[in-house]
Amino acid sequence: SGLLEKPHRFAHYAIYDLIVRGSCFCNGHAEECQFANRPGVGSNRIHGKCMCRHNTAGHHCEKCAPLYNDQPWEPGNGKTGAANECKRCRCHHHADSCHFEQRVWLASGKKSGGICDNCKHNTEGFRCQRCKPGFYRDRAKSMTSPDICKPCSCHPMGSLNITLNQAQKCHPKTGFCYCKPGVAGPKCDWCLLGYWGFGENGCQPCACARDCNKHTGECLHSYDNSAFLNIPIGGRIPDFLQTSANESENEWQWNDRKQGFSALRYPEKCVCKERILGSVSNFCQMKYAYVLRAKVLSAHDKGTHAEVIVKIKKVLKSGKVKITRNNRSIYPDSWTNRGCTCPILNPGIDYLIAGQEDARTNRLLVNMNSLVKPWKAHWGKFVADILRTGCK
């Protein structure tokens, strides 16, 4: 009381105990914190570390956890109670972390901005969604499997040493190798029928009406007693040329070595099965990248592939590959593996064509899952209605 009545200019006091308490600042992403030593901080200081929730990280939950940067970090909203959780990046279990990029976020309409870091298991891409060059996707594996990408198995002599977009030794989806002229097979390891001399430059055409010896080029005078029909690529197969009754269905599989026929030389050997325009659900399930009306102008044997020139008359649907009402090429997938263009595309005929695309090479593809039907007047409105209302 004496001190209060007459304070001294200087005074000294002994303090028995001093406790300074504080609260952790956790940006609304934690309800508790714990003691944590920090490097470089003296032992006389005590710091707390937030027990972060909502997929956040850091001493103050001031950032997103390594694999949760698909959208911008935000503090929790104390007024509304919104957690503002960090969103996991879709890396398909092929990356341990990702980072946020504003340009990707804005380009997606503020839906996703995460870029996966250091993709593993031979994958690449923003989401580790595709195989690296030199590998292809194993369709029997799930997208998250560590073994989803298999190495290409291309014959070094028969395959092209090309760099398509920094390249693929084989197609990233099918695993089919890119063959030299006249060479065929998924691995580019044999000559198409009608070609011979498998070597560094591929295979060269036989100078014969029929097939020739694969090693010498000597003309063969017969081939399975089959008649030679000079029909252009994709030419309609005569009705009387059917699979014989004693041949099983398995003998006509696409990967059968015997099916490597050149349609220019042995079109009667190309048995194409037609896909029907079934129910709306079946059509939509195919998820065609493009649907159009086109007139086939011509078809060309390029040795390693066939190229069909069409005139686009109506575009009902398009994907990443830009399609205009003009002349352009479509590419039958079956050529490398089978030597035929299936489905059948006859020059001079208008078709309804629905198929997939290869955005990397800017190509429209046609394969056995494509829908190719001679055009009918009512199909334009019918298919447009399906695409507008049914496929959602």
Residue pairs with C-beta under 8 A, 6 or more apart in sequence:
3 11
22 48
24 30
24 33
24 48
24 49
24 50
24 60
25 50
25 60
26 33
26 50
26 52
26 60
26 61
27 50
27 56
27 60
27 61
27 62
27 75
27 76
28 61
28 75
28 76
28 77
28 78
28 83
28 84
29 50
29 52
29 53
29 54
29 56
29 61
29 75
29 76
29 83
30 50
30 51
30 52
30 53
30 61
31 51
31 53
32 50
32 51
33 48
33 49
33 50
33 51
34 48
34 49
34 51
35 46
35 47
35 48
35 49
36 47
36 48
36 49
36 59
37 47
38 47
38 59
41 47
47 59
48 59
49 59
50 58
50 59
50 60
50 61
52 58
52 61
52 65
53 61
53 83
54 61
54 76
54 83
54 84
54 85
54 86
55 64
55 65
55 68
55 85
55 86
55 87
55 88
56 62
56 63
56 64
56 65
56 68
56 73
56 85
56 86
57 63
57 64
57 65
57 66
62 73
63 73
64 73
64 86
64 100
65 86
66 96
66 97
66 98
67 88
67 89
67 91
67 95
67 96
67 97
67 98
68 86
68 87
68 88
68 89
68 98
69 86
69 89
69 97
69 98
69 99
69 100
69 113
69 114
70 86
70 87
70 88
70 89
70 90
70 98
70 100
70 112
70 113
70 114
71 86
71 87
71 100
71 105
71 110
71 112
71 113
71 114
72 100
72 105
72 113
73 86
73 100
74 84
75 84
76 82
76 83
76 84
77 84
87 114
89 95
89 98
89 114
89 115
89 116
89 127
90 112
90 114
90 127
91 98
91 114
91 116
91 119
91 127
91 128
92 123
92 127
92 128
92 129
92 143
92 144
93 144
93 146
94 116
94 119
94 120
94 121
94 123
94 128
94 144
94 146
95 116
95 117
95 118
95 119
95 120
95 128
96 117
96 118
96 120
97 116
97 117
97 118
98 114
98 115
98 116
98 117
99 114
99 115
99 117
100 113
100 114
100 115
101 113
101 114
101 115
102 113
104 112
104 113
104 114
104 115
104 126
105 112
105 113
106 113
114 126
114 127
115 126
116 125
116 126
116 127
116 128
119 125
119 128
120 128
120 146
121 128
121 146
121 147
121 148
121 149
122 131
122 132
122 135
122 149
122 151
123 129
123 130
123 131
123 132
123 148
123 149
124 130
124 131
124 132
129 143
130 137
130 172
131 137
131 148
131 149
131 172
132 149
133 166
133 167
133 168
133 169
133 172
134 151
134 152
134 168
134 169
134 170
135 149
135 150
135 151
135 152
135 172
136 149
136 150
136 152
136 168
136 170
136 171
136 172
136 173
136 174
136 175
137 148
137 149
137 150
137 172
137 173
137 175
138 145
138 147
138 148
138 149
138 150
141 147
141 148
142 148
150 175
152 168
152 169
152 170
152 175
152 177
153 170
153 175
153 177
153 187
154 169
154 170
154 177
154 178
154 187
154 188
155 177
155 187
155 188
155 189
157 198
157 199
157 200
158 177
158 179
158 180
158 183
158 185
158 187
158 188
158 189
158 190
158 198
158 202
159 169
159 170
159 177
159 178
159 179
159 180
159 183
159 187
159 188
160 177
160 178
160 179
160 180
160 188
160 304
162 178
164 178
164 360
164 361
165 360
165 361
168 178
169 177
169 178
170 176
170 177
170 178
171 177
171 178
174 186
174 333
175 186
176 186
176 336
176 337
177 186
177 187
177 188
178 188
178 304
179 185
179 188
179 202
179 304
179 336
180 188
180 201
180 202
180 203
180 303
180 304
181 201
181 202
181 203
181 204
181 302
181 303
181 304
182 191
182 192
182 195
182 202
182 203
182 204
182 205
182 303
182 304
183 189
183 190
183 191
183 192
183 195
183 198
183 202
183 203
183 303
183 304
184 190
184 191
184 192
184 260
184 304
184 336
184 337
184 339
185 257
185 260
185 336
185 337
186 255
186 336
186 337
190 198
190 214
190 257
190 260
191 197
191 198
191 203
191 214
191 260
192 203
192 260
192 261
192 262
192 303
192 339
193 211
193 223
193 260
193 261
193 262
193 265
193 266
193 339
194 205
194 206
194 211
194 212
194 261
194 262
194 264
194 265
194 266
195 203
195 204
195 205
195 206
195 262
195 303
196 203
196 204
196 206
196 212
196 213
196 214
196 215
196 216
196 217
197 203
197 204
197 214
197 215
197 217
198 214
202 303
202 304
204 217
206 212
206 217
206 219
207 217
207 219
208 219
208 220
209 219
209 228
210 219
210 220
210 221
210 222
210 223
210 228
210 265
211 220
211 223
211 265
212 218
212 219
212 220
213 219
213 220
223 266
226 266
226 268
226 269
227 268
228 265
228 266
229 238
229 267
229 268
230 264
231 237
231 263
231 267
232 263
232 264
232 298
232 299
232 347
233 263
233 264
233 299
233 300
233 301
233 306
233 308
233 341
234 263
234 296
234 299
234 306
234 308
234 332
234 341
234 344
234 345
234 346
234 347
235 263
235 267
235 344
235 346
236 344
236 346
237 267
237 268
237 270
237 271
237 272
237 344
238 268
241 268
242 271
243 252
243 271
251 258
252 259
252 271
253 259
254 334
254 337
254 338
254 368
255 337
259 269
259 337
259 338
259 339
259 340
260 337
260 338
260 339
261 267
261 269
261 270
261 338
261 339
261 340
262 301
262 339
263 270
263 301
263 306
263 339
263 340
263 341
264 301
267 340
269 340
270 338
270 339
270 340
270 341
270 342
272 340
272 342
272 343
272 344
272 368
273 342
273 368
274 343
274 344
274 372
274 373
275 343
275 368
275 369
275 370
275 371
275 372
277 283
277 352
277 371
277 373
280 386
280 390
280 391
281 390
283 354
283 371
283 386
283 390
283 391
284 386
284 390
284 391
286 354
286 369
286 371
288 317
288 354
288 355
288 356
288 370
288 371
289 317
289 318
289 319
289 320
289 321
289 355
289 356
289 357
290 315
290 317
290 318
290 319
290 321
290 323
290 353
290 354
290 355
290 356
290 357
290 364
291 315
291 316
291 317
291 352
291 353
291 354
291 383
291 387
292 312
292 313
292 314
292 315
292 316
292 317
292 318
292 323
292 352
292 353
292 354
293 312
293 313
293 314
293 316
293 350
293 351
293 352
293 353
293 375
293 379
293 380
294 310
294 311
294 312
294 313
294 330
294 350
294 351
294 353
295 310
295 311
295 313
295 348
295 349
295 350
295 351
296 308
296 309
296 310
296 345
296 346
296 347
296 348
296 349
296 351
297 309
297 310
297 311
297 327
297 347
298 308
298 309
298 347
299 306
299 307
299 308
299 309
299 341
299 345
299 347
300 306
300 307
300 308
300 309
304 335
304 336
305 331
305 332
305 335
305 336
306 331
306 332
306 335
306 341
307 329
307 330
307 331
308 329
308 330
308 331
308 332
308 341
308 345
308 366
309 327
309 328
309 329
310 327
310 328
310 329
310 330
310 345
310 353
311 326
311 327
312 323
312 324
312 325
312 326
312 327
312 328
313 325
313 350
314 325
314 380
315 323
315 324
315 325
316 380
316 383
316 384
316 387
317 354
317 387
319 357
319 359
320 357
320 359
321 357
321 358
321 359
321 362
321 363
321 364
323 364
328 364
329 363
329 364
330 345
330 353
330 355
330 363
330 364
330 365
330 366
331 363
331 364
331 365
331 366
332 340
332 341
332 342
332 345
332 365
332 366
332 367
333 365
333 366
333 367
333 368
334 340
334 341
334 342
334 367
334 368
335 341
341 366
342 367
342 368
343 366
343 368
343 370
343 372
344 372
345 351
345 366
345 372
349 374
349 375
350 374
350 375
351 372
351 373
351 374
351 375
352 371
352 372
352 373
352 374
352 375
352 376
352 379
352 383
353 366
353 370
353 371
353 372
354 370
354 371
354 372
355 364
355 365
355 366
355 367
355 369
355 370
355 371
355 372
356 365
356 367
356 369
356 370
357 363
357 364
357 365
358 365
366 372
373 379
